[in-house]
Amino acid sequence: AEYMGQCAKISNDFVEVVLVLDVKYSCVALLDWLKLKISDADLIVKTGTHKDTSCLYISAPYRTLLFQSQDSKIRKRLKKEFGGGLEEFTLEQANRFLNVEMEQKFMYSQERHRLILDRLHAIHAHEKESCHVPDGRNPIVFLEDQPIIACLVANQVISHLFPLHNKPQLRELKKNWVATVSIRQPLDQIRDYFGVEIAFYFAWLGYYTMWLGAPTLIGIAFWLNAKTPFLHDLFSVLFSLINVLWATLFLEFWKRRSSALAYDWGTLDRPSPMLQYPRALFHGVREINEVTGRLELHYSTWKRYLFLATVTAPTIVGSFLIIFGAMFLTFELQEWVDSSYPGVWLFRMTPKLLLSVLVFLSGDLYQRVVLWLNDKENYRTDEDHRHGLIVKLGIFHFTNNFFALFYIAFYLRDMRRLTEYLAALLITRQVVGNCKEVLLPFLSDQFKKQGMSRKAAAAAALTPNITPLGEQTELLNGVQQSSSLPTSPSAGVDAVKGVLKDAVEDASGVVRRLVHEAKKSVVVTRTSVKAKSDKRESDDESENEGVGMISSEVAVVTGTSEGESYSLPFHSTLNQATLQAGMASYDDLFEDYLEMFIQLGYVLFFSSTFPLAALCAFLNNLFEVHVDGFKLTHSYRRPFGVQAAGIGVWQNMMEVMSVIAVLVNCGLLVSSGHLARLFPTLSQTQVVLIAVFIEHFALGLKWLLASVIPDIPAWVATEMAKVEHRRIQALRDMESLAACSREVSPARFASIRRPAANVHKSNLQPLDDQTPSLTQDAKESCTESIHSQQNTDL
């Protein structure tokens, strides 16, 4: 009752999620309409500005988050007396959950953001409802029950929707993760800040890097000791078998590691997809859900399969045939140029340049086609929609990256050229990829911040208003520090007038000095014009440090030039929301997983030809962990957290790749001549039969290992059984106490279980006055049951 009474006490001056309108649709009518819709969802909304457009700052009281936790079926940990373990949160049994009385401990910051996003997506339109748009724009008319926010994002009316970074937590994460040289990662801390899906990626990356140690050492030994042709052929055959065995063991043991992490993070036994709400852009016919009994949108599965068979599959196959044909012609052109003009460097480079342009253009065009096909397939859940897109794009990128290698290995049969091409790909791809991931977003973010500082300085120089001094913000990194407000506006003006006097007298001189000092640090001092003059308590300031402030405010720019100090006001809000809105968006993990997926293919397919492939991958991944962490914490906006039970469809794709690796390695044994040189007396047919035998043996070994090694560790299964047993036992104890209570005073307990609206907790009489015949133990047991029920009802 106490925490439910205080759950609405959240500061209206703090923002957790930012919604930015596209500049083409920014208008007062649309902003007010959106603000009304979001406010009706029991969210706290304030208006603001970003560059030339408008934005909304959104937060939520604890009460709203608790209700949304129930609607989103968030699993939270129970108290020990109720069996422990994880269970879907319900308001009726809120007192059973651990730390529910303490908001900061009960919900992580990324969990709050995800619940706010779910709340926004739950805002649906009425039939034929439309939103206000500027003159000259086509009005957006919604269908009945269509999600408003998702529709506006899809129509690019909303350009950005993102949660803000929490500065104290981000600093701690950088210190314990990015700034360290250890391969060990604070996975729980990553989970709490970025969500389970991103934490699983870094867990897999660290686990994969650790397992790369074995093929790295074997490859180095192979490279150092294969001095004779016989040893080289023998090591190649053995390395091919070791590669297949290593891939199978790695994937099977990662399943066990993934299950353990999913159990610790509460996502192992996720609810069935039939219990999940459809994704925002899912469309269909409204029908009763047979599982939940709710009225939901339904789309027949046969329609999706029909579209897959008649449209998706032919389009993808046709695209591949066109791309393969163009690549094959490019390779043939390269052979003709090399033979006809061996000494002309420009002619020899032309086919290579054509191939690079072809790969780039085909990839961009194919991605657009796949996005359209995936949307038309109309998947019910976000997870299914994402998996369908990953499979289509993954197949294309797999083919695009390995087609040239397969062509060299099995068509040209040039092992020397294959080794050189593979080494060049591994080294250049990793160096260029890391620079592209880190340097470009980081430099782009820095240039944007410098541009914002210059615009702020120019606005300050041209603004004649004098503004009272308030709280300070450091422009370049967005770190905010609270400071006390003046007791009155006139006092603030008097305090600042002396500092501003010299600069206002000669505006042109100030402009020149601002341009001269553009590269120097600019400190933006903001002040809020508020109706209330009381100061914020210091403990509230420390609790909310690093969270973006929102208020109707103006700012003052201060700096130095040639020993003179100057200070100018400008009407611009350069807070965290403004700075982070200019950062790049981190859409998903596809590019990160794809990079490692292709790298794993290089190691599995061609390590027998290039033994140092695993070493190159291992050295790259030692930096990749920190590179990806730096990218997330420095260069991108904070993404919304996503729940996951593992790495998803990437696990299946890597298992398929391990099967293909068996075929590729056995094929290389034949095309490279390793088997023929080891058994010179055998005919070509016999050599092929030996390769087929090795292939069948390797596939059988893979199946045996996958069958013998369980996906869930024994200790996880035991802990799950213990938790379920304690939960059942706690439920039985509660039922026994309830039965005892009904025998003592049925009418009394009926009034407690269903209290009237005007019944207060203080009106309930002690149990001792009504049950004098009970023993002391029975009184204590029944009293505990009554207090538990009172807390639940209240």
C-alpha positions in Angstrom: 0.0 0.0 0.0 2.9 2.4 0.8 4.7 1.9 -2.5 1.5 2.0 -4.5 0.7 5.3 -2.8 4.1 6.8 -3.7 4.5 5.3 -7.1 3.3 8.4 -8.9 6.0 10.6 -7.2 8.3 11.1 -10.2 9.8 14.4 -11.2 8.1 16.0 -14.2 11.4 17.7 -15.0 13.2 14.6 -16.2 12.9 12.7 -19.5 13.6 9.1 -20.4 12.4 8.8 -24.1 12.6 11.5 -26.8 10.3 11.7 -29.8 11.4 14.0 -32.6 9.1 15.0 -35.5 10.4 15.2 -39.0 11.0 18.9 -40.0 8.5 18.6 -42.9 5.7 17.6 -40.6 6.5 19.8 -37.6 3.6 22.0 -36.6 1.8 23.0 -33.4 -1.4 21.2 -34.2 0.3 17.8 -34.8 2.5 18.3 -31.7 -0.5 19.1 -29.5 -2.5 16.2 -30.9 0.4 13.8 -30.2 0.9 15.2 -26.7 -2.8 14.6 -25.9 -2.7 11.1 -27.2 0.4 10.2 -25.2 -0.9 11.9 -22.0 -4.1 9.8 -22.3 -1.8 6.8 -22.0 -0.8 7.9 -18.5 2.6 9.1 -19.6 4.3 12.4 -18.7 4.9 14.6 -21.8 6.7 17.9 -22.3 7.3 19.7 -25.5 10.7 20.9 -26.7 12.7 21.8 -29.8 15.5 20.1 -31.8 17.2 22.1 -34.5 14.4 23.3 -36.8 11.7 20.8 -35.6 9.7 20.0 -32.5 10.1 17.1 -30.1 8.4 15.5 -27.1 10.1 14.5 -23.9 8.4 11.5 -22.4 8.7 9.8 -19.0 6.4 7.6 -16.9 5.3 7.3 -13.3 6.0 4.1 -11.4 2.3 3.3 -11.4 2.1 3.3 -15.2 5.2 1.1 -15.4 3.7 -1.5 -13.1 0.5 -1.6 -15.1 2.5 -2.0 -18.3 4.7 -4.7 -16.8 1.6 -6.7 -16.4 0.4 -6.0 -19.9 3.8 -6.8 -21.4 4.1 -10.0 -19.4 7.4 -9.0 -17.8 8.9 -11.8 -15.7 10.3 -10.7 -12.4 11.9 -12.6 -9.5 9.8 -13.7 -6.6 10.7 -13.3 -2.9 12.2 -16.4 -1.3 9.1 -17.0 0.9 7.1 -17.3 -2.3 9.4 -19.8 -3.9 11.9 -17.6 -5.6 12.4 -17.9 -9.4 10.8 -15.9 -12.1 7.1 -15.3 -12.7 5.0 -13.0 -14.8 4.3 -9.8 -12.9 0.7 -9.2 -11.8 -0.6 -6.2 -9.8 -2.9 -8.5 -7.8 0.2 -10.3 -6.4 2.6 -7.4 -6.5 3.8 -8.0 -2.9 5.2 -11.4 -3.8 7.9 -9.9 -6.1 11.4 -9.0 -4.9 12.2 -5.3 -4.4 8.8 -4.2 -5.8 8.7 -1.5 -3.1 11.9 0.1 -4.4 11.5 1.5 -7.9 15.2 1.8 -8.7 16.0 -1.8 -7.8 12.9 -3.3 -9.2 13.3 -2.0 -12.8 16.5 -1.4 -14.8 16.7 1.7 -16.8 16.5 -0.2 -20.1 13.5 -2.0 -18.8 11.7 1.3 -18.0 12.5 2.5 -21.6 11.1 -0.7 -23.1 7.9 -0.4 -21.0 7.4 3.2 -22.2 7.9 2.1 -25.8 5.3 -0.7 -25.3 3.0 1.9 -23.8 3.4 4.1 -26.8 2.8 1.3 -29.2 -0.4 0.5 -27.3 -1.9 3.9 -28.4 -4.4 2.9 -31.1 -6.5 5.1 -33.4 -10.3 5.2 -33.7 -12.0 4.4 -37.0 -11.1 7.0 -39.7 -9.1 9.1 -37.2 -6.6 11.4 -38.8 -3.7 13.5 -37.5 -3.0 17.1 -38.2 -0.3 17.8 -40.7 1.1 21.0 -42.2 -0.6 22.6 -45.2 0.4 21.0 -48.4 1.0 17.6 -46.9 -1.4 14.6 -47.5 -3.3 13.9 -44.3 -2.7 10.6 -42.6 -5.9 8.6 -42.0 -5.6 5.7 -39.6 -7.5 2.4 -39.8 -9.5 1.3 -36.8 -7.3 0.1 -34.0 -4.1 0.9 -35.9 -1.1 1.7 -33.7 -0.5 5.5 -34.1 3.2 5.8 -33.2 4.3 2.8 -35.3 2.3 4.2 -38.3 3.8 7.7 -37.9 7.3 6.1 -37.7 6.6 4.0 -40.8 5.4 7.2 -42.7 8.5 9.1 -41.5 6.4 11.7 -39.7 8.4 10.8 -36.6 12.1 10.9 -37.5 13.6 9.7 -34.2 12.3 7.8 -31.2 15.0 6.9 -28.7 15.8 6.6 -25.0 18.4 8.8 -23.3 21.7 7.6 -22.0 22.1 7.6 -18.2 25.4 9.3 -17.6 26.4 7.7 -14.2 25.6 4.2 -15.4 27.3 4.9 -18.8 30.5 6.1 -17.1 30.6 3.0 -14.9 30.0 0.7 -18.0 32.9 2.4 -19.9 35.2 2.0 -16.9 34.4 -1.7 -16.3 34.1 -2.7 -20.0 35.5 -0.5 -22.8 38.5 0.9 -20.9 39.8 -2.5 -19.8 42.1 -4.9 -21.7 40.6 -8.1 -20.3 38.5 -10.4 -22.5 36.1 -10.9 -19.6 33.1 -8.7 -19.9 30.5 -7.4 -17.3 27.6 -9.2 -19.0 25.1 -8.5 -16.3 25.9 -4.8 -16.4 25.6 -4.8 -20.2 22.3 -6.6 -19.9 21.0 -4.0 -17.3 21.9 -1.1 -19.6 21.4 -2.3 -23.2 19.1 -5.2 -22.8 19.3 -9.0 -23.1 19.7 -9.2 -26.9 22.8 -7.0 -27.0 24.2 -8.8 -23.9 23.8 -12.1 -25.7 25.7 -10.9 -28.7 28.7 -9.9 -26.5 28.5 -13.1 -24.6 28.6 -15.1 -27.8 31.5 -12.9 -29.2 33.6 -13.5 -26.0 32.8 -17.2 -26.0 33.6 -17.5 -29.7 36.9 -15.7 -29.2 37.9 -18.0 -26.4 37.1 -21.1 -28.5 39.2 -19.7 -31.4 42.3 -20.4 -29.2 42.3 -24.1 -30.2 42.3 -23.8 -34.0 44.7 -20.9 -33.6 47.3 -23.0 -31.9 46.8 -26.0 -34.2 47.1 -23.6 -37.3 50.3 -22.2 -36.0 51.8 -25.7 -35.4 50.6 -26.7 -38.9 52.2 -23.6 -40.5 55.5 -24.1 -38.7 55.9 -27.8 -39.1 54.5 -28.5 -42.6 57.9 -28.4 -44.2 57.6 -31.2 -46.7 54.8 -31.8 -49.3 53.8 -35.1 -47.5 53.5 -33.4 -44.1 51.6 -30.5 -45.7 49.1 -32.9 -47.3 48.7 -35.0 -44.1 48.2 -31.9 -41.9 45.6 -30.5 -44.4 43.5 -33.7 -44.2 43.8 -33.8 -40.4 43.1 -30.0 -40.0 39.9 -30.4 -42.1 38.6 -33.1 -39.7 39.6 -31.1 -36.7 37.8 -28.0 -38.1 34.5 -30.0 -38.4 34.9 -31.4 -34.9 35.8 -28.0 -33.4 32.7 -26.3 -35.0 30.4 -28.9 -33.7 31.7 -28.8 -30.2 31.7 -25.0 -30.2 28.1 -24.7 -31.3 26.9 -27.4 -28.9 28.7 -26.0 -25.8 27.5 -22.5 -26.7 23.9 -23.8 -26.5 24.7 -24.9 -22.9 26.3 -21.5 -22.1 23.3 -19.7 -23.7 20.8 -21.7 -21.7 22.7 -20.8 -18.5 22.7 -17.1 -19.3 19.0 -17.2 -20.3 18.1 -18.9 -17.0 20.1 -16.2 -15.0 18.4 -13.4 -17.1 14.9 -14.8 -16.9 14.4 -15.5 -20.6 14.9 -19.3 -20.8 11.2 -20.3 -20.5 9.7 -17.5 -22.5 6.0 -17.6 -23.1 4.6 -19.0 -26.4 4.4 -16.6 -29.4 0.6 -17.2 -29.2 0.6 -15.4 -25.9 2.5 -12.4 -27.2 0.8 -9.3 -28.7 1.1 -8.8 -32.4 3.7 -6.4 -33.7 2.7 -2.8 -34.4 2.5 -3.0 -38.2 0.9 -6.5 -38.3 -2.4 -6.5 -40.2 -5.2 -9.0 -40.7 -8.8 -9.9 -39.7 -10.0 -9.4 -36.1 -10.7 -12.8 -34.5 -10.7 -14.4 -31.1 -7.3 -15.8 -30.0 -8.0 -19.5 -29.2 -5.3 -19.4 -26.5 -5.9 -16.1 -24.7 -9.5 -15.5 -25.6 -8.6 -11.9 -26.6 -9.9 -10.2 -29.8 -6.8 -9.9 -31.9 -5.7 -9.5 -35.5 -5.3 -12.8 -37.3 -3.5 -13.6 -40.6 -3.8 -17.1 -42.2 -0.5 -19.0 -42.3 -1.3 -20.4 -45.8 -1.4 -16.9 -47.2 2.1 -16.3 -46.0 3.4 -19.6 -47.4 1.7 -18.9 -50.7 3.4 -15.6 -51.0 6.7 -17.2 -50.0 6.3 -19.8 -52.7 5.0 -17.7 -55.5 6.7 -14.3 -55.0 9.6 -14.4 -52.5 11.4 -17.6 -53.6 11.2 -16.8 -57.4 12.4 -13.2 -56.7 15.3 -14.3 -54.6 16.4 -17.1 -57.0 16.1 -14.7 -60.0 18.2 -12.1 -58.2 20.9 -14.7 -57.4 21.0 -15.9 -61.0 21.4 -12.4 -62.3 24.2 -11.6 -59.8 25.9 -14.9 -60.4 25.8 -14.4 -64.2 27.2 -10.9 -63.9 30.0 -12.1 -61.6 30.9 -15.1 -63.8 31.1 -12.7 -66.8 33.4 -10.4 -64.8 35.7 -13.3 -63.9 35.8 -14.4 -67.5 36.6 -10.9 -68.5 39.4 -10.9 -66.0 40.9 -14.1 -67.4 40.7 -12.6 -71.0 42.4 -9.3 -69.9 45.2 -11.1 -68.0 46.0 -13.2 -71.1 45.6 -10.5 -73.7 47.1 -7.5 -71.9 49.4 -8.9 -69.3 51.5 -5.8 -69.0 48.8 -3.1 -68.9 48.0 -2.4 -65.3 44.9 -0.2 -66.1 43.3 -3.0 -68.2 43.9 -5.6 -65.5 42.3 -3.5 -62.8 39.2 -2.7 -64.8 37.4 -6.1 -64.2 38.2 -5.9 -60.5 36.7 -2.4 -60.2 33.6 -3.6 -62.2 33.2 -6.5 -59.7 33.4 -4.2 -56.7 30.8 -1.8 -58.2 28.6 -4.8 -59.0 28.8 -6.2 -55.5 28.0 -2.9 -54.0 25.0 -2.1 -56.2 23.6 -5.6 -56.1 23.8 -5.6 -52.3 21.9 -2.3 -52.0 19.3 -3.2 -54.6 18.7 -6.7 -53.1 18.3 -5.3 -49.6 15.5 -3.0 -50.7 13.8 -5.8 -52.5 14.1 -8.1 -49.4 12.7 -5.4 -47.0 9.6 -5.1 -49.2 9.2 -8.9 -49.4 9.6 -9.3 -45.7 7.0 -6.6 -45.0 4.5 -8.2 -47.4 4.9 -11.6 -45.7 3.2 -10.0 -42.6 4.8 -11.8 -39.7 2.9 -11.7 -36.5 5.6 -10.9 -33.9 8.7 -8.7 -34.1 10.9 -11.7 -33.5 9.5 -13.6 -36.5 9.7 -10.5 -38.7 13.4 -10.0 -37.7 14.3 -13.6 -38.2 12.7 -13.7 -41.7 14.8 -10.6 -42.7 18.0 -12.0 -41.2 17.7 -15.3 -43.2 17.1 -13.5 -46.5 19.9 -11.0 -46.1 22.2 -13.7 -44.6 21.8 -16.0 -47.6 22.7 -13.1 -49.9 25.7 -11.9 -48.0 26.9 -15.5 -47.5 26.8 -16.0 -51.3 28.2 -12.6 -52.1 31.2 -13.1 -49.8 32.1 -16.7 -50.7 31.2 -17.0 -54.3 34.6 -15.7 -55.5 36.4 -18.1 -53.1 34.4 -21.1 -54.3 35.0 -20.1 -57.9 38.8 -20.0 -57.3 38.8 -23.2 -55.2 36.6 -25.5 -57.3 36.5 -23.9 -60.8 40.0 -22.5 -61.2 41.5 -24.9 -58.7 44.3 -22.4 -57.9 45.2 -23.0 -54.2 47.9 -20.4 -54.2 45.6 -17.8 -55.5 43.0 -18.9 -53.0 45.4 -18.5 -50.1 46.5 -15.0 -51.1 42.9 -13.9 -51.8 41.7 -15.3 -48.4 44.6 -13.6 -46.5 43.9 -10.3 -48.1 40.2 -10.6 -47.4 40.7 -11.5 -43.7 43.2 -8.6 -43.1 41.6 -5.8 -45.1 38.0 -6.7 -44.2 38.8 -6.6 -40.5 40.8 -3.4 -40.6 38.4 -1.5 -42.8 35.4 -2.9 -40.9 36.7 -1.7 -37.5 37.5 1.7 -38.9 34.1 1.9 -40.5 32.3 0.8 -37.3 34.2 3.2 -34.9 35.9 6.0 -36.6 33.2 7.1 -39.1 30.4 7.3 -36.5 32.6 8.9 -33.9 34.0 11.5 -36.2 30.6 12.2 -37.6 29.3 12.7 -34.0 32.1 15.1 -33.2 31.6 17.2 -36.3 27.9 17.4 -35.5 28.6 18.6 -32.0 31.0 21.2 -33.3 28.4 22.4 -35.8 25.9 22.7 -33.0 28.3 24.7 -30.9 29.0 27.1 -33.7 25.3 27.6 -34.3 24.8 28.1 -30.6 27.5 30.7 -30.6 26.1 32.5 -33.6 22.6 32.5 -32.0 24.1 33.9 -28.8 25.7 36.7 -30.7 22.5 37.8 -32.3 20.2 37.4 -29.3 19.7 40.7 -27.3 17.8 39.1 -24.4 19.4 38.9 -21.0 18.6 35.7 -19.2 19.0 34.7 -15.5 21.7 32.3 -14.6 20.6 28.7 -13.8 21.9 25.2 -14.2 25.0 24.5 -16.3 25.6 22.1 -19.2 28.8 21.1 -20.8 28.1 21.2 -24.5 30.5 18.7 -25.9 29.6 15.7 -23.8 26.2 16.5 -22.5 27.1 16.0 -18.8 24.7 18.1 -16.8 25.3 19.5 -13.3 22.5 20.9 -11.2 22.9 24.3 -9.6 20.7 26.5 -7.6 18.3 28.9 -9.2 18.2 32.6 -8.2 15.5 33.5 -5.7 13.8 35.8 -8.2 14.1 36.7 -11.9 15.2 40.2 -11.1 18.0 38.9 -8.9 19.2 36.7 -11.7 19.2 39.6 -14.1 21.2 41.8 -11.7 23.7 39.0 -11.2 24.3 38.5 -14.9 24.1 42.2 -16.1 27.6 42.9 -15.1 29.0 39.9 -16.9 27.1 40.7 -20.1 27.7 44.5 -20.2 30.8 44.6 -22.3 29.7 42.0 -24.8 26.3 43.6 -25.5 27.9 47.0 -26.3 29.7 45.7 -29.3 27.9 42.8 -30.9 30.0 42.7 -34.1 33.2 42.5 -32.1 31.8 39.6 -30.1 30.9 37.7 -33.3 34.4 38.0 -34.6 35.8 36.8 -31.3 33.3 33.8 -31.4 34.5 32.8 -34.8 38.1 33.1 -33.7 37.5 30.9 -30.7 35.2 28.4 -32.5 37.6 25.6 -31.8 37.8 26.3 -28.1 35.4 24.9 -25.6 32.0 26.5 -25.3 30.1 26.2 -22.1 26.4 26.6 -22.3 24.8 27.8 -19.2 21.0 27.3 -19.2 18.5 28.8 -16.9 14.9 27.7 -16.4 12.1 30.3 -16.0 9.9 28.5 -13.5 6.9 29.6 -11.5 8.1 28.0 -8.3 11.2 29.3 -6.6 12.0 26.5 -4.2 15.3 24.6 -4.8 15.5 20.9 -5.6 16.8 18.8 -2.7 20.4 17.7 -3.1 19.5 14.0 -2.7 17.0 14.3 -5.6 19.8 15.8 -7.7 22.2 13.0 -7.1 19.6 10.4 -7.7 18.7 11.7 -11.1 22.2 12.8 -12.2 22.7 12.4 -15.9 19.0 12.3 -16.8 17.9 15.0 -19.3 16.2 18.0 -17.9 13.2 19.5 -19.7 11.9 23.0 -19.2 11.1 26.2 -21.0 14.4 27.8 -21.0 17.0 30.0 -22.6 20.8 29.6 -22.5 23.9 31.7 -22.0 27.2 31.0 -23.8 30.4 32.0 -22.1 33.9 32.0 -23.4 37.2 33.8 -23.5 39.0 35.7 -26.2 42.4 37.5 -25.8 42.0 37.7 -22.1 38.5 39.2 -22.1 35.5 37.3 -20.8 32.1 37.6 -22.5 28.7 35.9 -22.0 25.7 36.0 -24.3 22.2 34.5 -24.1 20.6 32.4 -26.8 17.2 30.7 -27.1 18.4 27.1 -27.6 18.2 24.0 -25.4 21.5 22.2 -25.7 20.8 19.4 -23.3 21.3 15.6 -23.5 18.2 15.2 -25.7 19.4 17.7 -28.2 22.9 16.3 -28.4 21.9 12.6 -28.6 19.3 13.3 -31.2 22.1 14.3 -33.5 23.9 11.0 -33.0 23.7 8.0 -35.3 20.9 5.4 -34.6 21.9 1.9 -33.6 19.2 0.0 -35.5 20.0 -3.7 -34.7 22.8 -6.3 -34.4 22.6 -7.5 -38.0 25.9 -6.0 -39.2 27.8 -7.1 -36.1 26.5 -10.7 -36.3 27.0 -10.8 -40.1 30.7 -9.7 -39.7 31.4 -12.6 -37.3 29.3 -15.0 -39.3 31.4 -14.4 -42.4 34.6 -14.6 -40.4 33.5 -17.9 -39.0 32.9 -19.1 -42.5 36.4 -18.2 -43.5 37.8 -20.2 -40.6 35.7 -23.3 -41.2 35.9 -23.5 -44.9 39.5 -22.6 -45.8 41.7 -23.1 -42.7 43.2 -26.2 -44.3 44.4 -24.0 -47.2 45.3 -21.0 -45.0 46.2 -22.3 -41.5 46.6 -18.8 -40.0 43.0 -17.9 -40.7 42.0 -18.7 -37.1 44.9 -16.6 -35.8 43.8 -13.6 -37.8 40.2 -14.0 -36.5 41.4 -14.4 -32.9 43.6 -11.3 -33.0 40.7 -9.3 -34.6 38.2 -10.4 -32.0 40.4 -9.4 -29.1 39.9 -5.8 -30.4 36.3 -6.4 -31.7 34.9 -6.8 -28.2 36.1 -3.4 -27.2 35.5 -1.8 -30.6 31.8 -2.8 -30.5 31.6 -1.6 -26.9 33.2 1.7 -27.8 30.8 2.1 -30.7 27.7 1.6 -28.5 28.9 3.8 -25.6 30.4 6.7 -27.6 29.1 6.9 -31.1 25.4 5.9 -31.2 22.2 6.7 -29.5 21.0 4.3 -26.8 18.8 1.5 -28.3 15.7 0.2 -26.7 16.3 -3.1 -24.8 15.0 -6.3 -26.4 14.3 -9.6 -24.7 15.9 -12.7 -26.2 16.5 -16.3 -25.2 19.7 -16.6 -27.1 21.3 -15.4 -30.4 18.1 -16.5 -32.3 18.2 -17.5 -35.9 22.0 -17.0 -36.1 22.4 -20.2 -34.1 20.6 -22.1 -36.9 22.5 -20.4 -39.6 25.8 -21.3 -38.0 24.7 -24.9 -37.7 23.9 -24.9 -41.4 27.3 -23.4 -42.1 29.0 -26.2 -40.1 27.3 -28.8 -42.3 28.3 -26.9 -45.4 31.9 -26.8 -44.0 32.0 -30.6 -44.1 31.2 -30.6 -47.8 33.6 -27.7 -48.6 36.5 -29.3 -46.7 36.0 -32.7 -48.3 35.7 -31.0 -51.7 39.0 -29.1 -51.1 40.7 -32.4 -50.3 39.9 -33.5 -53.8 40.3 -30.3 -55.8 43.6 -29.4 -54.1 45.1 -32.8 -54.7 45.9 -33.6 -51.0 44.3 -37.0 -51.1 45.7 -37.9 -54.5 49.2 -37.1 -53.4 48.8 -39.0 -50.1 47.5 -42.1 -52.1 49.2 -41.9 -55.5 48.3 -45.4 -56.5 44.5 -44.7 -56.3 42.5 -43.6 -59.3 40.5 -40.4 -59.4 37.3 -42.3 -58.7 38.8 -44.0 -55.7 40.0 -40.6 -54.3 36.5 -39.2 -54.7 35.0 -42.3 -52.9 37.5 -41.7 -50.0 36.4 -38.0 -49.8 32.7 -39.2 -49.7 33.5 -41.6 -46.9 35.2 -38.9 -44.9 32.2 -36.6 -45.5 29.8 -39.3 -44.3 32.0 -40.0 -41.2 32.2 -36.3 -40.3 28.4 -35.8 -40.7 27.8 -38.9 -38.5 30.2 -37.6 -35.9 28.4 -34.2 -35.9 25.0 -35.9 -35.4 26.4 -38.1 -32.6 27.9 -35.2 -30.7 24.8 -33.1 -31.1 22.7 -36.0 -29.7 25.0 -36.8 -26.8 25.6 -33.2 -25.5 22.4 -31.8 -23.9 21.4 -28.3 -24.7 20.6 -27.4 -21.1 23.2 -28.1 -18.4 22.1 -30.4 -15.6 22.5 -27.8 -12.9 20.1 -25.4 -14.8 17.5 -28.2 -15.1 18.0 -29.0 -11.4 17.6 -25.3 -10.3 14.5 -24.9 -12.5 13.0 -28.0 -10.8 13.8 -26.7 -7.3 12.2 -23.3 -8.0 9.1 -25.0 -9.4 8.9 -27.2 -6.3 9.3 -24.3 -3.9 6.7 -22.3 -5.8 4.2 -25.2 -5.6 5.0 -25.6 -1.9 4.5 -21.9 -1.2 1.2 -22.0 -3.0 0.0 -25.0 -0.9 1.1 -23.2 2.2 -0.9 -20.1 1.2 -4.0 -22.3 0.4 -3.7 -24.0 3.8 -3.5 -20.6 5.6 -6.5 -19.4 3.6 -8.5 -22.5 4.6 -7.5 -22.0 8.2 -8.6 -18.3 8.0 -12.0 -19.2 6.5 -12.6 -21.7 9.3 -11.9 -19.1 11.9 -14.0 -16.2 10.5 -15.4 -16.6 7.0 -17.4 -13.4 7.0 -14.4 -11.4 8.3 -12.1 -12.7 5.7 -14.6 -12.1 3.0 -14.7 -8.4 3.9 -10.9 -8.3 3.7 -10.6 -10.1 0.4 -13.2 -7.7 -1.2 -12.9 -4.4 0.7 -15.4 -1.7 0.0 -14.3 1.6 -1.5 -14.6 3.4 1.8 -12.8 0.8 3.9 -9.4 1.9 5.1 -6.6 -0.3 6.5 -6.9 1.3 9.9 -10.6 0.3 10.2 -9.7 -3.4 10.3 -9.6 -4.8 13.8 -6.8 -7.0 15.2 -7.3 -10.7 14.8 -6.8 -11.4 18.5 -10.0 -9.7 19.5 -12.1 -12.1 17.4 -10.3 -15.4 17.8 -9.6 -16.0 21.5 -9.8 -19.8 21.2 -6.9 -20.1 18.7 -3.4 -21.2 19.8 -0.6 -18.7 19.5 0.9 -20.5 16.4 -2.4 -20.5 14.7 -2.9 -16.8 15.5 0.5 -16.0 14.0 -0.1 -18.0 10.9 -3.5 -16.5 10.3 -2.3 -13.0 11.1 0.5 -13.3 8.5 -2.1 -14.5 5.9 -4.4 -11.5 6.7 -1.5 -9.0 6.4 -0.4 -10.5 3.2 -3.9 -10.3 1.8 -4.3 -6.7 3.0 -1.2 -5.6 1.3 -2.3 -7.3 -1.9 -5.8 -5.7 -1.9 -4.5 -2.3 -1.0 
